[in-house]
Amino acid sequence: MKRYNIAVVGATGAVGTEMLKVLEEYNLPIDNLKVIASPRSKGKEITFKDQKYTIETIEKGTFEDVDIALFSIGSSNSLKYVPQAVYEGALVIDNSNAYRMDDDVPLIVPEINPEFIKEHNGIIANPNCSTIQMVMALNPIRKKHVINKIIVSTYQAVSGTGQKAVNELRKQSQDYLNNDEVKTEVYPNQIAFNAIPLIDKVNDNGYTEEELKLNRETQKIFNNKEIKVTATAVRIPVFYGHSESIHLEFDIPVDLEEISYLLSNDDNIKLIDNPAENEYPTPLMSEETDQILVGRLRQDLNNEKALEMWVVGNNIRKGAALNAVQIADYVIKNNVIDGGQ
Amino acid sequence: MKRYNIAVVGATGAVGTEMLKVLEEYNLPIDNLKVIASPRSKGKEITFKDQKYTIETIEKGTFEDVDIALFSIGSSNSLKYVPQAVYEGALVIDNSNAYRMDDDVPLIVPEINPEFIKEHNGIIANPNCSTIQMVMALNPIRKKHVINKIIVSTYQAVSGTGQKAVNELRKQSQDYLNNDEVKTEVYPNQIAFNAIPLIDKVNDNGYTEEELKLNRETQKIFNNKEIKVTATAVRIPVFYGHSESIHLEFDIPVDLEEISYLLSNDDNIKLIDNPAENEYPTPLMSEETDQILVGRLRQDLNNEKALEMWVVGNNIRKGAALNAVQIADYVIKNNVIDGGQ
């Protein structure tokens, strides 16, 4: 069997660390592994499958012997280094926002639109974490029904911002509980025991990039401009696991039993929906699973053509690292590393 | 000036404690004050305006010399003791859900529907905390425009459950950060660094009582059955301050500047809406103010007749204790203690 040289770029970050973990679990046919991070981490060692690897930085020629490079270094760094990786011959799977909406870059959730993977021109984009878990929950429904409109409010974990934000929530919580001064560094406002209704940059229309991503990425992944998403994205003091309160509008009255059946028959979804017995998804539950958790399913009180649902996903795994590795896995198994088809 | 005998029933709870604080600030013409709690607290002393008061329990005749009794002891206890208080001659302002939807019990937010106060028959109901802050934010808007439909997702603080829940969030957070075992007592699931998408009992239609309150109480307070509210109520690890992500649908296209003008000209509302400069309401900000905080105002991306907003309120003060004392203040100033008109 052919083996591949893989690079993980941003290997010390929250997502990069998880990418290495998922690569171990998925057992891809790796020949050489390169672990790449910023100069700050250069020379440090990390362990992968009981073998030590020395962290490198990106230099001229770094990607010449790389087949697939998994990038998670943020948009501005991706814009700087992804073109080099492509030029030097690697296929890049990029977790940042930099290329997601480019017409010649496929935006992929392997369970939903794998058929677009082969159309890559050296870059495949990994969607935003909030988008991935929402489209995963909608997928079995939209295969059967026309979804016109989605209104979603998110409850997002700090790990979506990165490891520094995880540390900040921990430190601020300790300081707050000890009546010590709470310092802010990663977020402009205290996140411990608070909620911050602003994620990413603000646009002229008052929406944040995070909110707009939920609209445009959903349309691109479903290849359907008629699905309209209006979002409010909020950070809450949770370490791992994004939650979403989702309102879905259809063109016909909702049959809740059928929707429940569709969701429970999708292997990628776990329906936890017995609220009378306190059974519903919580972000803590998502730490243990790669499935998307769905619950609180109910018909809109005031609109027979709409329903409400609560969706929880592991933002670091299916929302980022796992989805990226699944794309790599598909590329290898289907031999579409050269793309451009 | 006439002076009144006031009782605070549930004086040691989260809301009762705040009621006493607000009573001190409001300087009502109090003759005698009774502080009443469960037998567990009987005989303990509390200080009110530099004077010591001994906590009593409810006995036969307790309310015979009481003019106004502020109750905050939960629905089942209210059902048990409010009738006695009314029978013994007190006007009850009840913070529980027990009587809110009774046809002969006014449900009051003094800034919105004070004209119904005088129609009481011995009981005036204080609305649910989530409802109060939402209707306060909607009030200047609905005076000018027809609101057809509201979709709201809440981010509720643990203090809404009571002092025990505040203690539980604190203890669980400490234990979690110290890698100690996290124990659950008040909530069925861990609330520290988690989100619980279920508040209050579940109905047959899948909605919780908390979610249904937002619909029926809003309609009763606005005296308008045409305002339809679909809610998802979620508890998050915040001590004080409820937040709400609100979607509003009108019968005509939204003029965002006008809505912004209406909100900023309401003294009870503070519009904090400059997200590009990181200015937006957070629950921590609500600890410092009795105003309802509104921000993230923007037109629905996909519906010119709808808008999105983020509303934060102090759930213990305006959401409970302050609103109750404001009702008492209105009763006294307008001499409608006998009601029944």
HADDOCK unambig.tbl for C-alpha pairs under 7 A between the chains (distance, minus, plus):
assign (segid A and resid 153 and name CA) (segid B and resid 153 and name CA) 6.72 0.50 0.50
assign (segid A and resid 153 and name CA) (segid B and resid 245 and name CA) 6.71 0.50 0.50
assign (segid A and resid 193 and name CA) (segid B and resid 237 and name CA) 5.78 0.50 0.50
assign (segid A and resid 193 and name CA) (segid B and resid 238 and name CA) 4.25 0.50 0.50
assign (segid A and resid 193 and name CA) (segid B and resid 239 and name CA) 6.37 0.50 0.50
assign (segid A and resid 194 and name CA) (segid B and resid 238 and name CA) 5.51 0.50 0.50
assign (segid A and resid 194 and name CA) (segid B and resid 282 and name CA) 6.65 0.50 0.50
assign (segid A and resid 194 and name CA) (segid B and resid 283 and name CA) 5.83 0.50 0.50
assign (segid A and resid 194 and name CA) (segid B and resid 284 and name CA) 5.91 0.50 0.50
assign (segid A and resid 195 and name CA) (segid B and resid 282 and name CA) 5.85 0.50 0.50
assign (segid A and resid 195 and name CA) (segid B and resid 283 and name CA) 6.45 0.50 0.50
assign (segid A and resid 196 and name CA) (segid B and resid 282 and name CA) 6.11 0.50 0.50
assign (segid A and resid 202 and name CA) (segid B and resid 275 and name CA) 6.73 0.50 0.50
assign (segid A and resid 202 and name CA) (segid B and resid 276 and name CA) 5.69 0.50 0.50
assign (segid A and resid 206 and name CA) (segid B and resid 298 and name CA) 5.72 0.50 0.50
assign (segid A and resid 228 and name CA) (segid B and resid 302 and name CA) 6.30 0.50 0.50
assign (segid A and resid 230 and name CA) (segid B and resid 300 and name CA) 6.42 0.50 0.50
assign (segid A and resid 230 and name CA) (segid B and resid 301 and name CA) 5.88 0.50 0.50
assign (segid A and resid 230 and name CA) (segid B and resid 302 and name CA) 6.82 0.50 0.50
assign (segid A and resid 237 and name CA) (segid B and resid 193 and name CA) 5.77 0.50 0.50
assign (segid A and resid 237 and name CA) (segid B and resid 237 and name CA) 6.63 0.50 0.50
assign (segid A and resid 238 and name CA) (segid B and resid 193 and name CA) 4.26 0.50 0.50
assign (segid A and resid 238 and name CA) (segid B and resid 194 and name CA) 5.50 0.50 0.50
assign (segid A and resid 239 and name CA) (segid B and resid 193 and name CA) 6.37 0.50 0.50
assign (segid A and resid 245 and name CA) (segid B and resid 153 and name CA) 6.70 0.50 0.50
assign (segid A and resid 275 and name CA) (segid B and resid 202 and name CA) 6.71 0.50 0.50
assign (segid A and resid 276 and name CA) (segid B and resid 202 and name CA) 5.67 0.50 0.50
assign (segid A and resid 282 and name CA) (segid B and resid 194 and name CA) 6.66 0.50 0.50
assign (segid A and resid 282 and name CA) (segid B and resid 195 and name CA) 5.87 0.50 0.50
assign (segid A and resid 282 and name CA) (segid B and resid 196 and name CA) 6.11 0.50 0.50
assign (segid A and resid 283 and name CA) (segid B and resid 194 and name CA) 5.83 0.50 0.50
assign (segid A and resid 283 and name CA) (segid B and resid 195 and name CA) 6.45 0.50 0.50
assign (segid A and resid 284 and name CA) (segid B and resid 194 and name CA) 5.91 0.50 0.50
assign (segid A and resid 298 and name CA) (segid B and resid 206 and name CA) 5.73 0.50 0.50
assign (segid A and resid 300 and name CA) (segid B and resid 230 and name CA) 6.42 0.50 0.50
assign (segid A and resid 301 and name CA) (segid B and resid 230 and name CA) 5.88 0.50 0.50
assign (segid A and resid 302 and name CA) (segid B and resid 228 and name CA) 6.29 0.50 0.50
assign (segid A and resid 302 and name CA) (segid B and resid 230 and name CA) 6.82 0.50 0.50
